[in-house]
C-alpha cells in the first residue's frame, strides 16, 4: 500500500542515517517526553525566580542570592541594603517600627522603680577628696609621702588623728592639720619679701616710685601686703592672697609680735629698756615695747633690738626719738614666726607649709 511504503521508507531512512553516523542512538521520543515531565517541577535557570520575602515564588531559594541574581552582578546590594563608600550598610529599619518598639518599651517599664547601677569602685558614693590628695596639692610631697604622714599619725582632721588611708575630706569645711599646724588647702599663696630702703609699701604708686607690686608683677593671682613698713625701713614684709589671715595678722586683738633692729647713737642709759616697756607717751597715746635688748655696741654706736605687737605708723622710730635717741637705720627682722634670716635685700621667697601653719596658729586659724 502506498501509505505503508511511505512510512517504511521514512523509518528506513532514519535508521540508515543513524547507522552512518556511527554514534549512539538517540533515546526514543517517548523517553524524552518522560524526562520533560520529571523536570516539570524544576524550572530551567532562565525561568527561575530568585525573589525572597513577600511575593517570592515557592520554587525560589530562601537565601539572599535572589537579589544578586536579579541585580545582574555578583555582590549587588541585598533588598533593604544600601552601599556607602563601597561598603554595605545594615538594612534600614522603618521609623514607624522603631516608634512602635519604643512605645512598647515605655509601657513595659512604666511605673517601675529606677534601678541604679552599683558603683565601680569602693567609696565612690562618698563625697569629697582623699586626704592624701589634698595634702599633696598643698605641697606636702607626693601622694605616697602624704600616705606615710598618715601612717605616722601626724595628720588630724577636725581634731582627730587619722590612721586610715583614703579618708575623704572637704577642704572647704574640714580643718586639716599636719604636726599640729593648719594646712592651707586652697590655692593660697604666701611670700616673704626683704624690702629694700626706698621702696614704698603699696602695691601701686601713682607717683611712679618703686613699690611692692614691682616684685610680684608676674603672679597669676592678685597679692596684697600684710601691714606696712616705712619707705626708709628695710626688712621682712608678707605678701599673700589670703584675706582672713592678713586681717588677723594686723589686728591688735591677736597681738602678733614684730621684731626690729635699730641703729642709734649713745651713750644710752641702763633703764632705756624699762622706759620702753613701761610705755612712751606719744601724740596718739602710749606705746609700749614687749622686749628690748642691746645687740651690739661699737663706741657710741648701738644696735638695739625692739619687739612690740603694735602696728602704728612709724611706731619704733617715734618711741626711740621720744626717748632721746633718733634712729639712723631700721630693719624689721621678723614678723611673728617668719624671720628674715639670710634672705638678701630685694629677694622674694615662698613660705614653706610649716611657716604658713605657724602663721595660722598665731591667729587661731
C-alpha positions in Angstrom: 0.0 0.0 0.0 1.3 3.5 -0.7 0.9 4.6 2.8 2.8 1.8 4.4 5.5 2.2 1.8 6.0 5.8 2.6 6.1 5.1 6.3 8.6 2.3 5.9 10.7 4.5 3.7 10.9 7.2 6.3 11.8 4.7 9.0 14.5 3.1 7.0 15.9 6.5 6.1 16.3 7.4 9.7 17.8 4.1 10.6 20.4 4.4 7.8 21.3 7.8 8.9 22.0 6.8 12.4 24.0 3.9 11.3 26.1 6.0 9.0 26.9 8.3 11.9 28.4 5.5 14.0 27.1 7.2 17.2 24.9 6.1 19.9 21.3 6.0 19.0 19.1 8.8 20.4 16.6 8.0 23.1 13.2 7.3 21.9 10.7 10.1 21.6 8.7 8.6 24.4 11.7 8.7 26.8 12.3 12.3 26.1 8.7 13.2 26.9 9.1 11.4 30.3 12.2 13.4 31.1 10.4 16.7 30.5 7.7 15.6 32.8 10.3 14.8 35.5 11.8 18.3 35.1 8.5 20.0 35.1 8.8 20.7 38.8 12.2 22.3 38.4 12.2 25.3 36.0 15.2 26.0 33.8 17.7 28.5 35.1 16.5 31.2 32.8 12.9 30.6 34.0 13.7 30.6 37.7 12.7 33.4 40.1 15.1 34.3 42.9 12.8 36.6 44.8 12.8 36.3 48.5 10.4 37.7 51.1 6.9 38.9 50.3 5.8 37.8 46.8 8.6 35.2 46.4 7.9 32.1 44.4 7.6 28.7 46.0 10.4 27.3 43.9 12.9 30.2 44.5 15.7 29.8 47.0 15.3 31.1 50.6 18.8 32.7 50.7 19.9 36.2 49.6 21.1 35.0 46.2 18.0 36.3 44.6 18.9 39.9 45.0 22.3 39.4 43.4 20.9 37.4 40.6 18.2 39.9 39.9 20.7 42.7 40.0 22.7 41.0 37.3 26.1 41.3 39.2 27.7 39.3 42.0 27.7 41.1 45.3 24.9 43.6 44.4 23.1 45.1 47.4 20.5 43.0 49.0 17.0 44.1 49.5 16.8 46.8 52.1 20.6 47.4 51.9 22.5 50.4 50.7 26.0 51.0 49.5 28.0 53.7 51.2 31.6 54.3 50.2 31.9 50.9 48.6 30.7 49.1 51.8 27.4 47.6 52.6 25.3 49.1 55.4 22.9 47.3 57.7 19.3 47.0 56.4 17.4 50.1 57.3 14.5 49.9 59.8 11.4 51.8 59.2 10.8 54.8 61.5 7.3 53.6 62.2 8.6 50.2 63.5 11.2 52.0 65.8 8.4 54.3 67.2 6.2 51.3 68.0 9.0 49.5 69.7 9.9 52.5 71.8 6.2 52.9 72.8 6.1 49.2 73.8 9.2 49.6 76.0 7.8 52.6 77.7 4.6 50.8 78.5 6.5 47.8 79.8 8.7 49.8 82.2 6.1 52.4 83.2 5.7 52.6 86.9 8.8 50.6 87.7 11.5 51.9 90.1 14.7 53.2 88.6 17.5 50.8 89.1 20.8 52.4 89.9 23.9 50.5 88.8 26.4 49.7 91.5 29.4 51.9 92.0 32.5 50.8 90.2 35.0 51.4 93.0 34.9 51.4 96.8 33.9 54.7 98.4 32.6 56.2 95.1 29.3 57.0 96.9 31.2 59.3 99.3 31.8 63.0 98.6 35.0 65.0 98.9 38.6 64.2 98.1 41.0 61.7 99.5 43.1 63.2 102.3 46.5 62.3 100.8 45.5 64.0 97.5 44.6 67.2 99.4 47.9 67.1 101.3 49.9 66.5 98.1 48.2 69.5 96.4 49.0 71.7 99.5 52.7 70.9 98.9 53.5 68.2 101.5 55.1 66.0 98.8 53.9 63.1 96.7 50.8 61.1 97.5 53.0 58.3 98.7 54.8 60.7 101.1 51.5 62.0 102.3 50.3 58.5 103.0 53.4 58.0 105.1 52.5 61.1 107.1 49.1 59.5 107.8 50.7 56.2 108.8 52.9 58.1 111.2 49.8 59.6 112.9 50.9 63.1 112.1 47.7 64.2 110.4 44.5 65.1 112.1 41.1 66.1 110.7 38.7 68.2 112.8 40.7 67.5 115.9 41.0 63.7 115.4 44.2 61.9 114.3 43.7 60.0 111.1 45.1 56.4 110.9 43.3 55.0 107.8 44.2 55.7 104.2 41.7 57.0 101.7 39.7 59.1 104.1 37.6 61.7 102.2 37.5 65.3 103.3 36.1 68.6 102.2 38.9 71.1 102.0 36.4 74.0 102.3 34.9 72.8 105.6 37.2 70.3 107.3 40.1 71.5 109.4 43.2 69.6 108.4 46.5 69.8 110.4 49.9 68.2 110.0 52.1 68.1 113.1 49.6 70.4 114.8 49.8 73.1 112.1 46.9 74.0 109.9 47.2 73.1 106.2 46.3 75.8 103.6 44.3 73.5 101.3 43.1 76.2 98.8 45.1 77.9 96.1 46.6 80.5 98.5 50.0 82.0 98.1 52.3 83.2 100.8 55.5 85.1 100.2 58.1 87.0 102.3 59.9 89.9 100.8 63.1 91.6 102.2 62.0 95.1 101.3 64.9 97.4 100.5 65.1 101.0 101.7 63.4 103.5 99.3 60.6 101.1 98.3 57.0 102.3 99.0 54.8 99.8 100.9 52.0 99.8 98.4 51.2 97.5 95.5 50.8 100.5 93.1 52.2 104.0 93.4 50.6 106.8 91.4 53.8 108.8 91.5 55.8 106.1 89.8 58.1 105.2 92.7 59.3 101.7 93.2 56.7 99.8 95.2 55.9 96.2 96.4 53.9 95.5 93.3 57.0 95.6 91.2 58.3 92.4 92.9 55.1 90.3 92.1 54.1 91.5 88.6 54.4 88.0 87.1 52.0 86.4 89.5 48.7 85.0 88.2 46.7 86.0 91.3 46.5 89.4 92.9 48.5 89.6 96.1 48.4 92.2 98.8 50.8 93.2 101.6 50.3 92.4 105.3 50.9 95.6 107.3 53.3 98.3 106.2 56.9 99.4 106.5 58.2 103.0 106.3 59.8 103.9 103.0 63.2 104.1 104.5 62.7 101.0 106.7 64.0 97.6 105.4 63.1 94.1 106.3 60.5 91.4 106.1 57.1 92.1 104.8 54.5 89.4 103.9 52.5 89.2 100.7 49.5 86.9 100.3 46.0 86.5 98.7 44.6 85.0 102.0 42.4 87.9 103.2 41.4 86.5 106.5 44.9 85.6 107.5 46.2 89.1 106.5 43.4 90.8 108.6 44.2 88.8 111.7 47.9 89.3 111.4 47.4 93.0 111.6 44.6 93.1 114.1 45.5 94.2 117.6 43.4 91.5 119.1 45.9 88.8 118.2 49.0 90.7 119.2 51.3 89.3 116.6 54.8 90.4 117.5 57.3 92.1 115.2 61.0 92.5 115.9 63.2 95.4 114.7 66.9 96.1 114.8 67.6 99.8 115.2 70.9 101.7 114.9 71.1 104.6 117.3 73.9 106.8 118.8 74.6 106.7 122.5 75.5 106.6 125.2 72.2 105.1 126.3 71.1 104.8 129.9 70.6 101.5 131.5 67.0 102.0 132.1 66.1 102.7 128.4 64.6 99.2 128.1 62.5 99.8 131.2 61.2 103.1 129.8 60.2 101.5 126.6 58.4 98.6 128.3 56.6 100.9 130.7 55.4 103.0 127.9 56.3 106.1 126.0 53.8 108.9 125.7 53.2 109.8 122.1 50.8 112.2 120.4 48.3 109.4 119.7 48.7 107.6 123.1 51.0 105.4 125.0 53.3 102.9 123.1 54.9 100.0 124.9 57.6 97.6 123.8 57.3 93.9 124.7 61.1 93.4 124.7 64.3 95.4 124.5 68.0 94.5 124.4 71.3 95.8 123.2 72.7 93.5 120.5 76.0 95.3 119.7 77.9 98.3 120.8 80.8 99.9 118.9 81.9 103.1 120.8 78.9 105.3 120.8 77.1 103.3 118.1 74.5 100.9 119.4 72.5 98.2 117.6 69.4 97.5 119.7 66.5 95.1 119.3 62.9 96.2 119.9 60.0 93.8 119.9 56.4 95.0 120.1 52.9 93.9 118.9 51.6 97.3 117.9 51.5 98.4 114.3 51.0 102.1 114.4 52.7 104.3 111.8 56.5 104.9 112.5 56.0 103.4 116.0 59.6 102.3 116.6 61.1 105.5 115.3 58.7 107.7 117.3 59.3 105.8 120.5 63.1 105.9 120.4 63.0 109.5 119.2 60.8 110.5 122.1 63.2 108.7 124.5 66.0 110.9 123.1 67.6 108.5 120.6 66.7 109.2 116.9 67.0 106.1 114.6 69.6 106.2 111.8 68.6 102.8 110.3 65.8 100.4 111.0 65.3 96.8 109.8 62.4 94.5 110.6 63.9 91.1 111.2 60.8 89.1 112.0 57.0 89.1 111.6 55.6 86.7 114.0 57.3 83.3 113.4 58.6 84.4 110.0 62.2 85.5 110.3 64.5 87.4 107.8 67.4 85.0 108.2 70.0 85.3 105.5 67.5 86.5 102.9 69.1 89.1 100.7 67.7 92.6 100.2 65.1 92.7 97.4 64.6 88.9 97.4 61.2 87.3 97.4 60.7 83.8 98.7 57.7 81.5 99.0 56.8 80.5 102.6 57.0 76.8 103.4 54.0 74.9 104.6 55.4 74.8 108.1 55.8 78.6 108.2 52.2 79.0 106.9 50.9 76.7 109.5 52.8 78.6 112.2 51.3 81.9 111.0 47.8 80.4 111.1 48.4 79.1 114.6 49.4 82.6 115.7 45.9 83.9 114.8 43.9 80.8 115.6 43.2 79.7 112.1 
